[in-house]
Amino acid sequence: MDAGLYEHRAVKTDLMDYQPVIERLSVIKTLRILHTAMGCCTESGELMDAVKKHILYGKPIDEVNLQEEAGDMFWYCALLADAVGFSFEDTFEKNIAKLKARYPNKFTEKDALVRDLEKERQILEGK
């Protein structure tokens, strides 16, 4: 298939009515969540770039920079927590409970692949 044909066929599957998208983007909470998601992606990319440069280029690992990128991600996570209305403490507790359910003894590849997503969701919902 030539590139032009692919592009023509791909465009046919594009979203054509953007009004519902515009309406969702007019909600401040949604914009705050979008801001945090974009920021976390950016900062995790910067963290990965530092690791890449160490592994592939032999550049010394800059632990100060790693901490900086982690701090930037924490900042974005704090914005998300505020926008959505959760605390880090509650999130930490629920995450540990979820991981204990997933890995009752310790990490195994089998437990990582065969998960009870319904049970994990109930834990995260506080049920």
N, C-alpha and C positions, 0 to 999 in steps of 0.2 A: 504494500500500500504506500503510495507516495505521500509526502508530508502534507501537501495541499488538500488531498482527499481526507486525511485524518483530521486536519484542522476544521474542515467544513463539517464533518460528522460530529466532531467534538463540540462545536459551537451549538449544534442543535440540542444538546443536552444541558446547555447553560440555563441558569435561572433567568427568566425573562421579566418577571414581575418583582421588582425590588421594593415595592411599597411596604410589604410586611417587614422587610429587613430594616428599612428606614424607621418604621414605627418601633421596632425592638431597640434600635440604636438610639432612640430618643429617650430611653429610660436611663437615668443617671446611674442607677445600680448596675445595669448592664454595661455601661461605659466604664465604670470602675473595675468591674470584673475583666473586661477586655483589656484595660490598661495593665492590670496585674498579670494577665496571661501573656501579653506581649513582652512585658518586662522580664518575667521569669524565663521566657524563651531566649531573650537577648542575653541575659546574664548567664544562663546555663551554656549558651554558645561560647561566651567569653571564657568560662571555666574549661570547657572542652578544648578550646583553642590553646590554652596554656598547657593542658595535659598533652595535646597533640604535639606541640612544639618540643616538649620534653622527650616524648617517646620517639617521634620520627626524626627530629632534627638534633637531638642531643643537647638541647638547651637546658641549663640547670632549672629544676623545678622551683618556682617562685612561690613559696608558701605564704608570703605576705599577700601576694596577688590572689592566691586561692582563698584566703580568709576574706579579702575584700569582696570577691565575687560572691562568696557565701553570704556575707553581710548584705550585699545588694539584693540577693534572692530573699533573705529573711525580711528585708524592708518591703519588698513586693508582697510577700506572704502576709505581713502585718496589714498591708492595705486590703488584701483579699479578706482577711479575717474581719476587719472592720466593715467592709462592704457587705459581707454575707451574714455577719453576726455570730461568729464563733470565736473561741479562745484557743490559743496555742495549747494550754494545759489540757482542755477537753479533747482536742485533736490528738495530742500525744497519747492520752489514755486509750482512746478508741483505736488508734493505730496499733498499739501494743496488744490490745485484746484481739484485734483482727489477725495479727501475725501469730499470736498464740493459738488461735483456732486453726489457722492455715498450717502451721508447723508445730504440732503438739509437743514434740520432743526437741527437734532442731531441724534446720533446713535440710530438705531432701529434694532431689529433682522431681521425684514422683509427686510429692506434695505441692511443688510449684506448678506442676502441669495439671493435676487432678484436684481442682478446688471446688469448694462448696460456696459458690458466689452468693447464694441466697442467705446462707448463714452469715457470711461476711457482711452483707448489706444490712442484715438485722443488727449486727453489732455496731456498725457505723451509725445506724439510725437510733441507737440507744434502746433497742428492744430486748 
